[in-house]
Amino acid sequence: MTIILGLEGTAWNLSAALVSEEKVIYEAESTYKPEYGGIHPREAAQHHASELKNVVSRALRGAEEDGFSLDNIDTIAFSLHTKTIQF
C-alpha cells in the first residue's frame, strides 16, 4: 500500500492529508477568511505560511492515531499554480 502526504493550497484553503489508494487516512485544513470583501492575495499567502506547520502536524498526529507514522509515507504530492512560478 502506497501512502501519500498531500499538500494543497488554493486562494482560501490550505490542507494536508495522508491518503492511500484505498482511503483518506486523515485530513486537516485551515481556511483563510477575510474580514471583509474577497480574497486578499497577500493576506492569504501570510495565512497559509503561518498555518502550514500546524495543518501538517494535525494531519500527521491524526494519522498516528490510526497507526501510521512518518516512516509509512512513500511520497509527497502538492498543488502547483504554474502562473506564479517562473522556470
N, C-alpha and C positions, 0 to 999 in steps of 0.2 A: 504494500500500500504506500503510495506517494503522499507525503504531507507537504503542503504549500502554505507559506506565510504570505498572504496577500495584503498589499497596502494600496489604498485608494484615496485620492484627494480630488474633489471637484470644487466648484466655486464655493459651495456652502458646507460640504460634508467631508469629514476625514474618518476613515475606518481602517481597521486591521482585522484580519480573520485567519484562522487556521482551518484549512479545508483538506479533504481527501477526495478521491474520485467518487466516493460514496455519500459524503455528507459534509455539512458545515460543522466543524468541531466546536468552534467558539468564535464569536464576532463581537467587537467593541467599536463604538463610534462616538464622535463628538461633532455636533452641528454648530456652525457659525450662524448666529442670529443677530443681524444688525439692529440697533435700537430704533432706527427709522430708515425709510427708503429701501432701496435694493441692495445688492451686493456691493461692498466697497473692497476692491481687489487687494489693496494694501492691508486693510484690517483682516480680511480673510486669510491672507498669507501669514500674518502675525498670529492669528488664532491657530492655524494649522501647525506652525512652528512651535508654539508654546504647548500644544496638546499632543503632539506626536508621541513623545515618550510615554505619556500617561495612557494613551489609547493602545499602543503596542503592549505595554506592561499588563493592562487589563485583559487583553486577548490571550497573552501567554499564561497569566495566572488562571484564567478560566479554563484554558486547555489543560493545564496541570491538574485541575480538579477532576478531569476526565482521564487522567493517566498519561498525558502527553508532556514532553519536555522539549527543550531546545535541541537536544540530540536527535529528536524524531523529525525535525524539519529537513526536508530534502532540497528545497529550493525556495526562492523568494520571487514573487511577482509584484509588479506595481503598475499603476496607471501612469501614462505619459502623455502630456499635451505637447505635441511637436511644434506648435506655433510659438511656444515660449522658450524653446531651446534651439540654439544655433549650433550646427555641427561644422 
